[in-house]
């Protein structure tokens, strides 16, 4: 039972920034692979960024150069800094933890970008 809680979503205009947070149970960030995913309206969930167990970070092509993933182990928190937001970034954003072959998901936080 791994509970992940996302926060930081909201409504912004194109070009602005938001920072999402994902609070995880103790030790999860150090023991599990972590990731951010999103589900745009009418589409399936897609990968945004992933951190492997050895610290390797990947980003989807659509967010490279604009989004940055980081974590603070002392606060048990994973972050997603989103800059230069575009209308196409509108989606529900989910935090995920891949632990010992099983993936846990947060409830999601809504990000809405308007022109």
C-alpha positions in Angstrom: 0.0 0.0 0.0 1.8 3.1 -1.3 -0.2 6.3 -1.3 1.0 9.1 -3.5 -0.5 12.6 -3.3 -0.1 15.1 -6.1 -0.6 18.9 -5.7 0.2 22.1 -7.4 -2.1 22.0 -10.4 -4.2 24.9 -11.5 -5.2 27.2 -14.3 -2.6 29.3 -16.0 -2.1 31.1 -19.3 0.2 29.9 -22.0 3.8 30.8 -21.3 3.4 30.7 -17.5 4.8 28.2 -15.1 3.6 25.7 -12.5 5.4 23.4 -10.1 3.8 20.1 -9.2 4.6 18.1 -6.0 4.1 14.4 -5.2 4.4 13.4 -1.6 5.3 9.7 -1.1 5.8 7.4 2.0 9.2 7.3 3.6 11.9 5.5 1.5 9.8 5.2 -1.6 11.8 7.8 -3.6 15.1 6.0 -2.8 13.8 2.4 -3.4 11.5 2.8 -6.4 11.6 4.2 -9.9 9.5 7.3 -10.1 7.6 9.0 -12.9 5.2 11.7 -13.9 2.4 10.9 -16.4 -0.4 12.9 -17.8 -3.8 12.3 -19.4 -5.0 15.0 -21.8 -8.8 15.3 -22.5 -10.0 12.5 -24.6 -6.6 10.7 -24.8 -4.8 7.9 -22.9 -2.3 8.5 -20.2 1.2 9.2 -21.5 4.7 9.4 -20.0 6.0 12.9 -19.1 9.2 12.1 -17.2 10.8 9.1 -15.5 13.6 8.5 -13.0 15.1 5.0 -13.0 16.3 3.3 -9.9 19.9 4.3 -10.7 18.9 8.0 -11.2 18.7 8.2 -14.9 16.2 10.7 -16.1 14.2 10.7 -19.3 11.6 13.2 -20.7 9.0 12.9 -23.4 10.0 14.8 -26.5 7.0 17.2 -26.1 8.3 18.5 -22.8 12.1 18.5 -23.2 13.7 21.8 -22.4 10.6 23.0 -20.6 9.9 20.5 -17.8 12.3 19.5 -15.0 11.9 16.6 -12.6 13.6 16.6 -9.2 13.2 15.1 -5.8 13.9 15.9 -2.1 14.4 12.8 -0.1 14.3 14.6 3.2 10.8 15.8 2.3 9.7 12.6 0.6 8.6 14.7 -2.3 9.0 14.4 -6.1 8.6 17.6 -8.1 7.8 18.6 -11.7 8.8 22.1 -12.6 6.8 23.1 -15.7 7.8 26.2 -17.7 6.6 27.8 -20.9 3.4 25.9 -20.6 1.4 25.4 -23.8 -2.3 24.7 -24.3 -1.3 21.1 -25.3 0.0 20.6 -21.8 -3.5 20.7 -20.4 -4.1 17.3 -18.7 -4.5 15.5 -15.4 -1.0 14.9 -14.1 -0.2 11.7 -12.2 2.7 10.7 -10.0 3.7 7.0 -10.1 6.1 4.8 -8.2 7.4 1.5 -9.7 8.3 -0.7 -6.8 9.4 -4.3 -7.1 7.4 -4.9 -10.3 4.2 -3.1 -9.3 3.2 0.4 -10.2 1.4 2.7 -7.7 -0.5 5.8 -8.9 -1.6 9.0 -7.2 -5.1 10.5 -7.7 -3.8 13.2 -10.1 -3.9 17.0 -10.2 -5.5 19.1 -13.0 -3.4 21.4 -15.1 -5.3 23.7 -17.4 -3.5 26.0 -19.8 -5.4 28.7 -21.8 -4.5 31.2 -24.4 
